[in-house]
Amino acid sequence: MKGKMTILLVDDDPNITQLVRLYLEKEGYDVQTADRGDTALEMFRKNPPHLMLLDIMLPGMDGWEVCREVRRTSNIPIIMLTAKGETFDKVLGLELGADDYITKPFEPKEMVARIKAVARRYQTGDTPAKEVSFPGLTVNISRYSVVYAGQEIEMPPKELEVLYFLASHANQVFTRQQLLEQVWGFNFFGDSRTVDVHIKRLREKLVDCEKYGWQIKTVWSVGYKFEVK
């Protein structure tokens, strides 16, 4: 990676901010902080970071609204930080475009592992392009780009990674747990609804894909597959 990866940490708890910043700077990241949602959004617009760690309960503007606004113009990775463990909160964050979530209290090492999992998106070098193509669809994991029906489609990183993985293994069925392990990694502590939310969002963006001879199909009581006819 050329230069430091910039992380915008948004949390109104000074103790958490200090601890997280210490760990991230030790790992070599450039850390910017904000303790209000509206302040974070202003900082994002002036100088977009590479990744955002975003608390949900914030003064000024809550994390959900910040996530929604960021997603209007950017697909940078967003990891939600929340003291709430209810599935509703987690699913809502994913619906709004977050890529991952960490429930407080969390282990700093877990947080760093999550960040490193998405940091590869900003790596540069001579890595050959990794691309899969089907009629009407091209997914490039190196550039994190999706072209569908001749138009480039904006997708958060995890959505794109789910699509790329399934399309790279056409006609193979994967359980939700297998997709969690392959796309999110062994250190992901979420539940299977995380996969369902991402599949739902992909289907909303790949409307009428059946006419091209492929689709993301649900295999009832098992999981999902990228079916090519």
C-alpha positions, 0 to 999 in steps of 0.5 A, a space after each residue: 500500500 502506497 502511503 498510509 490508509 486514512 480511517 475516520 473514526 466516529 464515536 462520542 465516547 472519548 475513552 473508546 476513541 482514545 483506545 481505538 486510535 491507539 491501536 490503529 496508529 500502532 498498526 500504521 493507519 492515519 486516524 481522524 476522529 469526530 464525536 458528532 455525526 454532522 461533523 463526521 459528514 462534513 469531514 468526509 466531504 472535505 477529505 474522504 477517508 479510505 474507511 469509516 468506523 461509525 458509531 450508531 448513537 451520535 449527537 447531531 446526526 445518528 450513524 444510520 443517517 451518516 451512512 445513508 448520506 455517505 452512500 449517496 456519493 461513495 462506496 468506501 468501506 463502512 464498519 458500524 460500531 454499536 452497543 446494540 446487539 439486536 438483529 434489527 439494528 445490524 440488518 438496518 445498518 447493512 440495508 443502508 449500505 454498511 459493510 460490517 458491524 462490530 458490537 461493543 464491547 469489542 476486542 481491538 484485535 478483532 477490529 483491526 482484523 476487520 479493517 485489514 480484511 477490507 484494506 486490500 481494496 486500497 492496495 496497489 501493485 502489479 496484481 493482474 485484474 481479477 474479472 468474471 464476465 457473463 452476458 450483460 455483466 462484468 465484475 472486476 474485483 481488482 478495480 471493485 467495479 460492476 458493469 451491468 446492462 452497459 451501465 456501471 453499478 455502484 456497490 458497497 465492497 461486501 455486496 461486490 465481493 458476494 457477487 464476485 464469489 458466487 459468479 466465480 463459482 457458477 452453478 455451485 451451491 453455497 450455504 449461508 455459513 460458507 458465504 460468511 466464511 469465504 467473503 467475510 472471513 473466519 473472524 466474522 461473528 455475524 449471523 446468516 441474515 447478513 448474507 440474506 440482506 446482501 443477496 436482497 440488495 444485489 437482486 434489487 440492482 440486477 433487475 431482469 438479469 434472467 433475460 441474460 441467462 443467469 440469476 442469483 438463485 435461492 436453493 431452499 433450505 440450503 443457500 444460494 448459487 449463481 445459476 447459469 443456464 
